[in-house]
Amino acid sequence: MTESSAVPGIDSSVPPSGTGCVECLAADGWWFHLRRCAQCGHIGCCDSSPEQHASRHAAESGHQIVRSFEPGEDWFWHYGESEYYNGPELAPPAAHPETQPVPGGNVPTGWQGKLHR
């Protein structure tokens, strides 16, 4: 793991964009787990989710570092380097509400068969 203090692209003052995947919510879609952009706060769905919005955001914006937005998880991931990082506390909240179901959004019947593995 690399210390985030040596890594540009983390802004600990920016709050998350919401409690669900921005793009999935706009399209009445669904997600499995959530990731938070450590630079701009964008909340996107993980790579197991059908649309993989967090990694798409990283590719399109150049914001390469995300933090898990799941309760009880505090790890950072750098998409460009495919490596975990230790990072600072980010502006609250640190995760979606514990009462929010996983998966979230407009979850279809048989969702397990729609996950990327």
C-alpha positions in Angstrom: 0.0 0.0 0.0 1.1 3.5 -0.8 0.5 6.5 1.5 -2.0 8.9 0.0 0.1 11.9 1.2 2.4 11.1 -1.6 -0.4 10.7 -4.1 -2.1 13.6 -5.8 -5.8 13.3 -6.6 -7.3 13.1 -3.1 -9.3 16.0 -1.8 -10.5 15.2 1.7 -12.7 18.3 1.9 -15.1 17.3 -0.8 -18.3 15.6 0.3 -19.8 12.7 -1.5 -22.3 13.4 -4.4 -25.1 11.5 -2.6 -25.9 8.1 -1.2 -26.3 6.1 -4.5 -24.7 5.8 -7.9 -25.3 9.1 -9.7 -25.7 7.6 -13.1 -27.7 4.5 -12.0 -30.2 6.8 -10.1 -30.6 9.0 -13.2 -31.3 6.0 -15.4 -33.5 4.1 -12.9 -30.8 1.5 -12.7 -29.2 -0.4 -9.9 -25.8 -1.2 -8.3 -24.1 -3.8 -6.2 -21.5 -1.8 -4.2 -20.6 1.8 -4.3 -17.3 3.7 -4.7 -16.5 7.3 -4.0 -14.1 9.4 -6.1 -11.4 10.7 -3.7 -10.9 13.8 -5.8 -14.5 15.1 -6.5 -16.8 13.0 -4.4 -18.6 11.3 -7.3 -20.5 8.2 -6.2 -20.4 5.4 -8.7 -21.1 1.7 -8.8 -18.4 -0.9 -8.5 -16.9 -3.1 -11.2 -19.2 -6.0 -10.2 -22.2 -3.8 -11.0 -23.7 -4.0 -14.5 -22.7 -0.4 -15.6 -19.4 0.0 -13.7 -19.8 3.7 -13.3 -17.0 4.3 -10.8 -14.3 3.0 -13.1 -15.9 4.8 -16.1 -15.8 8.0 -14.1 -12.1 7.4 -13.4 -11.3 6.8 -17.1 -13.3 9.8 -18.3 -12.3 12.3 -15.6 -8.8 11.2 -14.9 -9.7 10.9 -11.2 -7.9 7.6 -10.5 -8.4 7.1 -6.7 -11.6 5.9 -5.2 -12.6 4.9 -1.7 -15.2 2.2 -0.8 -18.5 3.8 0.1 -19.7 0.7 1.9 -20.3 0.8 5.7 -17.4 -0.6 7.6 -14.9 -0.3 4.7 -12.2 2.3 4.5 -9.9 1.2 1.7 -8.7 3.3 -1.2 -8.0 1.9 -4.7 -6.0 3.5 -7.5 -7.4 2.4 -10.9 -4.4 3.5 -12.9 -1.9 1.6 -10.8 -4.2 -1.3 -9.7 -3.1 -0.8 -6.2 -4.6 -0.3 -2.7 -3.7 2.9 -0.8 -3.9 4.2 2.7 -5.8 7.4 2.7 -6.9 10.2 4.9 -10.4 10.6 6.4 -12.7 12.1 3.8 -15.5 14.6 4.4 -18.6 12.8 5.9 -20.4 10.7 5.3 -17.9 7.9 4.9 -20.5 5.4 3.5 -24.1 5.1 2.4 -26.6 4.7 5.2 -26.5 1.3 6.8 -30.3 1.1 6.3 -29.8 1.4 2.5 -30.2 -2.0 0.9 -27.4 -3.8 -1.0 -27.8 -4.0 -3.9 -29.4 -0.6 -4.3 -31.5 1.3 -6.8 -34.1 -0.4 -9.0 -32.9 -3.9 -8.4 -34.2 -6.5 -10.9 -35.3 -10.0 -10.2 -32.4 -12.4 -10.7 -29.8 -9.6 -10.1 -27.2 -12.1 -9.0 -26.9 -13.4 -12.6 -26.3 -9.8 -13.9 -23.1 -9.1 -11.9 -19.7 -8.9 -13.5 -17.3 -11.3 -12.1 
